[in-house]
Amino acid sequence: MEKREIPDIIVSRLPVYLRALRRMQAQNQQNTSSQELGEQVGISAAQIRKDLSQFGEFGKQGTGYNIVFLIGKLCEILRVEHVWNVALVGMGDMGHALARYQGFHDRGFRVAVVFDNDPAKVGMKVGEFEIQNTNEMVQAIREAGIKVAMVCVPASVAQAVTNQLVEAGVKAILNYAPISLSVPVGVKVQYLDPSIGLQRMTYYLD
């Protein structure tokens, strides 16, 4: 599929639509409308139609969207029609939880290798994984051809870890560290900081 410049805010909504559609599919629902999908995700029907139209015409007037078809198209657009191997760096509480999380695989991802720089942790087992030393990270990720990584390290070392990941050929980084990262053009970073989400919510509290 030819890539066009699509606003990031639109791309960020596509996984939300995909999640809702998969819930509908699990309930054996065959079709949906932009109105129903909007009610599921809290986004207007007009916005959903506008977002999807950036990538093609997927619905039919009078019948709406075929759920299986639209799921396939969104997986293709998001490039999760196959499973991506992921490197996980930082085996603290968050890293342990992510390594054991069972929800990645059916959404297009699989944790393949885990790393930490603590000698006391290296060699330990976390679920099916043996923790590897970050000193071996660049070579291991290169050899495995991994392009996606999750960073769960303290802010003080997050940039150094990111530099290693870039050197290893990683192109997409999900960052849990509370710091903005500097990466070269062509490397995408997504930030997940629970405290920021909480601060957004408390603004609305009495």
C-alpha positions in Angstrom: 0.0 0.0 0.0 1.4 3.4 -1.0 2.1 5.5 2.1 0.6 9.0 2.2 1.2 11.7 4.8 -1.6 11.0 7.3 -2.0 13.1 10.4 -0.7 11.2 13.5 -4.0 11.9 15.4 -5.8 9.9 12.7 -3.4 7.0 12.9 -3.7 7.0 16.7 -7.4 6.4 16.5 -7.2 3.4 14.1 -6.1 0.9 16.8 -9.1 2.1 18.9 -11.5 1.3 16.1 -9.8 -2.0 15.6 -10.2 -3.0 19.2 -13.9 -2.1 19.1 -14.4 -4.1 15.9 -12.7 -7.1 17.4 -15.1 -7.0 20.4 -18.0 -6.9 17.9 -16.5 -9.8 16.0 -16.2 -11.8 19.2 -19.9 -11.4 19.7 -20.5 -12.8 16.2 -21.7 -9.5 14.9 -21.4 -9.2 11.1 -21.9 -5.5 10.3 -21.7 -2.2 12.0 -22.2 1.5 11.2 -20.1 4.5 11.9 -22.8 5.6 14.4 -22.6 2.3 16.3 -18.8 2.3 16.2 -18.7 5.9 17.3 -20.9 5.0 20.3 -18.5 2.2 21.2 -15.3 4.4 21.1 -16.7 7.8 22.1 -15.9 9.5 18.7 -18.5 11.0 16.4 -19.7 9.0 13.4 -18.7 11.8 11.1 -15.1 11.7 12.4 -14.9 8.0 12.0 -16.1 8.2 8.3 -13.6 11.0 7.7 -10.7 9.0 9.3 -11.5 5.9 7.3 -11.9 7.8 4.0 -8.2 8.7 4.2 -7.4 5.1 3.3 -10.3 4.2 1.0 -14.0 3.4 0.8 -14.7 0.5 3.2 -18.4 0.9 3.8 -21.6 0.6 1.8 -24.5 3.0 2.1 -27.4 1.3 3.8 -25.4 -1.6 5.1 -22.5 0.1 6.8 -19.2 -1.8 7.3 -18.6 -5.5 7.1 -16.7 -6.1 10.4 -14.4 -8.9 9.2 -13.5 -6.9 6.0 -12.8 -3.7 8.0 -10.7 -5.5 10.6 -8.6 -6.9 7.7 -8.2 -3.5 6.2 -7.2 -1.8 9.4 -4.7 -4.6 10.2 -3.2 -4.0 6.7 -3.0 -0.3 7.2 -1.4 -0.6 10.7 0.8 -3.4 9.3 -0.3 -5.9 12.0 -1.5 -8.5 9.6 1.5 -10.5 10.8 3.2 -10.7 14.2 6.1 -8.3 15.0 8.9 -9.5 17.3 9.5 -7.0 20.1 12.6 -6.4 22.3 11.8 -5.4 25.9 14.4 -3.4 27.8 14.2 -3.0 31.6 13.0 -5.8 33.8 11.6 -3.9 36.8 8.0 -4.2 37.8 6.7 -2.8 34.5 9.1 -5.0 32.4 8.0 -8.1 34.3 4.3 -7.3 33.8 4.8 -6.7 30.0 6.9 -9.8 29.6 4.1 -11.9 31.1 1.2 -10.0 29.3 -0.8 -12.4 27.1 -2.6 -9.7 25.1 0.1 -8.7 22.6 0.1 -11.7 20.2 -3.5 -11.5 18.9 -2.9 -7.8 18.3 0.2 -8.3 16.1 3.1 -8.3 18.6 5.2 -10.9 20.4 7.9 -10.1 23.1 10.9 -12.1 21.7 13.8 -11.0 23.9 14.2 -9.2 27.2 17.2 -7.2 28.6 18.5 -5.6 31.8 21.8 -4.2 33.0 21.5 -5.5 36.5 23.9 -8.4 37.0 21.6 -9.8 39.7 18.8 -10.1 37.1 20.8 -11.3 34.1 20.2 -15.0 33.5 17.0 -15.1 35.6 13.8 -16.4 34.0 10.7 -14.3 33.6 8.0 -16.5 32.2 9.5 -18.1 29.1 12.3 -15.6 28.8 15.8 -15.5 30.1 17.0 -12.0 30.9 19.9 -11.0 28.7 22.6 -8.4 29.5 22.1 -5.0 27.8 25.8 -5.3 26.8 24.7 -7.9 24.3 21.6 -6.0 23.2 22.8 -4.4 19.9 24.1 -7.7 18.5 21.2 -9.8 19.7 18.6 -7.4 18.2 20.5 -7.1 14.9 20.8 -10.9 14.6 17.1 -11.3 15.3 16.1 -8.6 12.9 13.9 -6.9 15.5 12.4 -3.5 14.5 10.2 -2.8 17.6 11.2 -2.2 21.2 9.7 -1.3 24.5 11.8 0.8 27.0 11.0 0.4 30.7 14.1 1.8 32.2 14.7 4.8 34.5 14.7 8.2 32.8 18.4 8.7 33.7 19.4 5.9 31.2 16.5 5.9 28.7 18.4 8.0 26.1 21.5 5.8 26.3 19.3 2.7 25.9 17.5 4.4 23.0 20.8 5.1 21.3 21.7 1.4 21.5 18.3 0.4 20.0 18.8 2.8 17.1 22.2 1.4 16.5 20.7 -2.1 16.5 18.3 -1.1 13.8 15.1 -0.6 15.8 12.6 1.7 14.0 9.7 1.9 16.5 10.1 2.5 20.3 7.4 2.4 22.9 8.8 4.5 25.8 7.5 4.1 29.4 10.3 6.2 30.8 9.2 9.7 31.9 11.5 11.6 29.5 11.4 12.8 25.9 13.9 10.9 23.7 16.0 12.2 20.8 16.0 9.9 17.8 17.0 10.3 14.2 14.6 10.8 11.3 13.0 7.5 10.4 12.6 6.2 14.0 9.2 6.6 15.6 8.7 7.0 19.4 5.4 6.6 21.2 5.2 7.7 24.9 3.2 6.1 27.6 3.4 7.8 31.0 0.6 6.8 33.4 1.2 9.9 35.6 0.4 12.2 32.7 -2.9 10.3 32.1 -3.8 10.7 35.7 -2.9 14.4 35.7 -5.2 14.9 32.7 -8.1 13.3 34.6 -7.6 15.1 37.9 -8.0 18.4 36.1 -11.7 17.6 35.8 -12.2 16.6 39.4 -14.0 18.8 41.8 
